[in-house]
């Protein structure tokens, strides 16, 4: 089969890690008889420097005309350190989510047996942890209006807005995901304080009867933040709003031992986007030391969810498991750092393993 993939490397280490995922996908194509046509698009600081905006219309059209989007990272210190910058790389990510209708972010959180010792938590707490954070992606305080500053600049305001339709849409996805797993879903909100959270809770409660096989519980976000650390194995599917999901999924990712290990999928109305959870890590850009596994596993998610190729996705995950067991990894997780692989070497190793 032939698939068109929008390749958006972005900023920082994005080009390096995306290049390794491309190697892996090309190996999958060779082994399983598929052809992947990669269409390059600019985003983030790179796009601002070239055309003045972080998600150009030309890039959007590439995404719309593709079967899936493989995305790297966005962000650059020259914009991070300028609070008065009117155009920022991150605005491109928000624009992409809005224009592609990416209303749900799916972030699997699981530990790897060979890396349990890398977790900052005790092995008995994290071994076997395996849950999914489903985060609403196009509503809430990141998109609400009005927002801005007072005329004298001494006050700032952001507005958190949700509609029942938005909550219903993401909740339906949460229930469906729970049915595919262990039929348990935790809804995280702040209903004791926020009106939007009360809308969330009321909406979910109104849908429970349609999914009698799924056990639902509710948790305030501060309690959830504590319990992710205390009892990470208690969660199965965690459903939450945009900002809470942003924070909690990053917190949860740390229990695996490295931000560089975990993938994510953003799905919705048009083309789905698959990307690692880490940022652009500009300090490592160009040094060939960044961990590409999160991006490679994002490619596996793309094969599974976006292209409906489960056997191909399993081949990629098997290769990653083998590389971790063989310590064929970058310096951030290598047992013997003196023998750590470069980013490009990890990509080569994974591609060769798939082709065996």
C-alpha positions in Angstrom: 0.0 0.0 0.0 1.1 3.6 -0.6 0.7 6.3 2.1 1.4 10.0 2.1 3.0 11.2 5.3 3.4 14.9 6.1 6.9 15.2 7.7 7.2 18.3 10.0 10.5 18.1 11.8 10.2 21.6 13.4 12.8 23.0 15.7 15.7 22.0 17.9 16.2 18.2 17.9 13.1 17.7 15.9 14.9 17.1 12.5 17.3 14.6 14.1 14.7 12.4 15.8 12.2 12.6 12.9 15.0 11.4 10.6 15.3 8.2 12.7 11.5 7.6 12.6 11.7 7.9 8.8 14.5 5.3 8.7 12.3 3.0 10.7 9.2 3.6 8.6 11.2 3.0 5.4 12.4 -0.4 6.9 8.8 -1.2 7.7 7.8 -0.4 4.1 10.5 -2.6 2.7 9.6 -5.5 5.0 5.8 -5.3 4.6 5.6 -4.1 1.0 4.4 -0.5 1.7 5.5 2.8 0.2 5.7 5.9 2.3 5.7 9.2 0.4 7.1 11.9 2.8 6.1 15.4 2.2 8.2 18.1 4.0 6.6 21.1 5.7 8.0 23.9 7.8 6.7 24.8 11.3 7.7 26.7 14.4 10.7 29.0 14.6 12.0 27.6 11.4 8.8 28.7 9.6 8.8 32.1 11.4 12.3 32.8 10.2 11.4 31.8 6.6 7.9 33.1 6.1 6.9 35.0 9.2 4.4 32.6 10.7 4.8 29.3 12.6 2.2 27.2 10.7 2.0 28.5 7.1 -0.9 27.7 4.8 1.4 25.7 2.6 2.2 23.4 5.5 -1.4 23.1 6.4 -2.3 22.0 2.9 0.4 19.3 3.0 -1.1 18.0 6.3 -4.7 18.1 4.9 -3.6 16.1 1.8 -1.7 13.4 3.8 -2.8 10.2 5.5 -1.0 11.2 8.7 1.4 13.7 10.1 4.8 12.9 11.7 5.8 15.8 13.8 9.0 16.6 15.7 9.1 19.5 18.1 8.5 23.3 18.3 10.4 25.9 20.3 13.4 28.2 20.2 15.2 30.1 23.0 15.3 33.3 21.0 11.5 33.4 21.3 11.2 31.9 24.8 13.5 34.6 26.2 11.6 37.5 24.5 8.3 38.0 26.4 7.3 40.8 24.0 7.6 38.6 20.9 4.3 38.9 18.9 4.7 35.7 17.0 5.9 32.5 18.8 6.7 29.0 17.6 4.1 27.5 20.0 1.4 29.5 18.2 2.0 27.2 15.3 1.2 24.1 17.3 -2.0 25.6 18.6 -2.9 26.7 15.0 -2.3 23.2 13.7 -4.5 21.7 16.3 -7.3 24.1 15.6 -7.1 24.0 11.8 -6.8 20.2 11.7 -9.5 19.8 14.3 -7.2 17.8 16.6 -9.5 17.7 19.6 -7.9 14.8 21.5 -4.4 14.0 22.5 -3.7 10.3 23.4 -0.6 9.8 25.5 0.3 6.2 26.6 2.2 6.1 29.8 4.0 2.8 30.4 7.3 1.6 31.9 10.0 -0.5 30.2 11.2 -3.5 32.2 14.8 -2.9 31.3 14.6 0.7 32.4 12.8 0.4 35.7 16.0 1.5 37.5 15.9 4.8 35.6 12.6 5.9 37.2 12.8 8.4 40.0 10.2 6.3 41.8 10.7 3.0 43.6 10.6 0.0 41.3 7.7 -1.6 43.2 5.6 1.6 42.5 6.2 1.8 38.7 6.8 -1.7 37.5 3.7 -2.6 35.5 2.3 0.9 35.3 0.4 1.2 32.1 -2.3 3.9 31.5 -3.4 6.4 28.9 -4.0 10.1 29.4 -6.7 11.4 27.0 -6.5 15.2 26.9 -9.0 17.6 25.3 -6.9 19.7 22.9 -8.7 22.5 21.3 -10.7 24.2 24.2 -10.1 25.5 27.6 -7.8 28.3 28.8 -5.3 27.9 25.9 -8.0 28.9 23.4 -10.6 30.9 25.3 -11.5 34.5 24.6 -11.1 37.2 25.7 -7.4 37.1 26.6 -4.8 39.9 26.9 -3.4 42.7 29.0 -4.8 45.9 30.4 -3.8 49.1 28.8 -1.2 49.9 31.5 0.2 46.3 31.2 -0.2 45.6 34.9 -3.0 43.1 34.6 -3.4 40.0 32.3 -6.3 37.7 31.7 -7.0 34.4 30.1 -10.5 32.8 29.8 -11.3 29.1 30.2 -14.2 28.2 28.0 -15.8 24.8 27.3 -19.0 23.8 25.5 -21.0 20.7 26.3 -20.4 19.5 22.7 -16.6 19.7 23.2 -16.8 17.7 26.4 -19.2 15.1 25.0 -16.9 14.5 22.0 -13.8 13.9 24.0 -15.7 11.8 26.6 -17.0 9.5 24.0 -13.5 8.8 22.9 -12.5 8.2 26.5 -15.2 5.6 27.0 -14.3 3.9 23.7 -10.6 3.7 24.7 -11.5 2.4 28.1 -13.5 -0.4 26.4 -10.4 -1.4 24.5 -8.4 -1.6 27.7 -9.5 -2.5 31.3 -12.8 -0.7 31.3 -11.9 1.9 33.9 -11.8 5.6 33.4 -10.8 8.4 35.8 -12.2 11.9 35.0 -9.9 14.6 36.3 -11.3 18.1 37.0 -11.6 20.8 39.6 -15.3 20.8 40.0 -15.2 22.1 43.6 -13.9 25.4 42.2 -14.3 25.8 38.4 -17.6 26.2 36.5 -16.0 24.5 33.4 -15.1 21.5 35.5 -18.7 21.2 36.8 -19.9 21.2 33.2 -17.3 18.4 32.5 -18.5 16.3 35.4 -22.2 16.8 34.7 -21.7 15.9 31.0 -19.7 12.7 31.8 -22.3 11.7 34.4 -25.0 12.1 31.8 -23.2 9.7 29.5 -22.3 6.9 32.0 -25.6 5.0 31.4 -24.6 4.5 27.8 -21.4 2.7 28.8 -22.5 0.4 31.7 -19.4 -1.8 31.2 -17.0 1.0 32.1 -16.2 1.9 35.7 -16.0 5.7 36.1 -14.5 7.6 39.0 -13.8 11.3 39.5 -10.8 13.0 40.9 -9.8 16.6 41.6 -6.6 17.5 39.7 -4.5 18.2 42.7 -5.3 14.8 44.1 -4.6 13.2 40.7 -1.2 14.8 40.6 -0.4 13.2 44.0 -1.8 9.8 43.1 0.1 9.6 39.8 3.3 9.6 42.0 1.9 7.5 44.9 0.0 4.8 43.0 0.6 5.1 39.2 -0.6 1.5 38.7 -4.1 2.4 39.8 -5.0 4.3 36.6 -6.1 2.9 33.3 -7.7 5.7 31.2 -7.4 9.3 32.5 -9.7 11.8 30.8 -9.2 15.5 31.4 -9.3 19.0 30.0 -6.6 20.8 28.1 -4.4 22.5 30.7 -4.8 19.8 33.3 -3.9 17.2 30.7 -0.9 19.1 29.6 0.5 19.2 33.1 -0.5 15.7 34.3 0.7 13.9 31.2 4.2 15.5 31.5 4.3 14.6 35.2 3.3 11.0 34.4 5.9 10.7 31.7 8.7 11.2 34.2 7.9 7.9 36.0 9.3 6.0 32.9 12.7 7.4 33.5 13.1 9.6 30.4 10.9 12.1 28.5 12.6 10.8 25.4 10.7 7.5 25.5 7.1 8.3 25.1 4.9 8.9 22.1 1.6 10.7 21.6 -1.2 10.9 19.0 -3.4 13.9 18.4 -6.6 12.8 16.6 -9.7 14.6 15.4 -11.6 15.8 12.4 -9.0 15.8 9.7 -5.5 14.3 9.5 -4.1 12.9 12.8 -0.7 14.1 14.1 1.9 11.8 15.8 4.7 13.3 17.9 7.0 12.6 20.9 6.1 14.3 24.1 9.4 16.0 24.6 10.2 19.5 23.5 12.7 20.9 21.1 15.6 20.5 23.6 17.7 23.2 21.8 20.8 22.5 23.9 21.2 19.2 22.2 20.3 20.3 18.6 22.8 19.2 16.1 24.8 17.1 18.5 23.4 13.7 17.5 22.7 12.8 21.2 18.9 13.2 21.4 16.8 10.1 22.3 14.7 9.2 19.2 12.7 6.4 20.8 9.7 8.7 21.6 9.5 9.7 17.9 9.9 6.1 16.7 7.2 5.0 19.0 5.0 7.9 17.7 5.6 6.4 14.3 4.4 3.0 15.7 1.2 4.8 16.9 0.8 6.3 13.5 1.0 2.8 11.9 -1.5 1.5 14.4 -4.1 4.3 14.8 -3.6 6.4 11.8 -2.9 3.8 9.0 -4.6 0.7 10.6 -1.4 -1.4 10.3 -1.2 -3.2 13.7 1.4 -5.9 12.6 3.7 -3.2 11.3 3.3 -1.2 14.6 4.2 -4.3 16.6 7.3 -4.8 14.5 8.5 -1.3 15.5 7.7 -1.8 19.2 9.5 -5.1 19.1 12.5 -3.4 17.7 12.4 -0.7 20.4 12.1 -3.4 23.1 15.1 -5.2 21.7 17.2 -2.0 21.5 16.4 -1.2 25.1 17.3 -4.8 26.2 20.6 -4.6 24.2 21.4 -1.1 25.6 21.5 0.2 22.0 20.4 3.6 23.2 21.4 7.2 23.6 23.4 8.5 26.6 20.3 9.7 28.6 19.3 6.1 29.3 22.4 4.1 28.5 23.7 1.7 31.3 27.3 2.3 30.1 27.4 5.9 28.9 30.9 5.3 27.4 29.2 2.9 24.9 26.1 5.1 24.3 24.8 5.2 20.8 24.3 8.4 18.8 20.8 9.4 17.7 21.5 8.3 14.1 23.0 5.0 15.3 19.9 4.1 17.2 17.8 4.7 14.1 20.2 2.5 12.1 20.0 -0.2 14.7 16.2 -0.2 14.8 15.9 -0.2 11.0 18.3 -3.1 10.7 16.5 -5.1 13.4 13.2 -4.7 11.6 14.7 -5.9 8.3 16.2 -9.1 9.9 
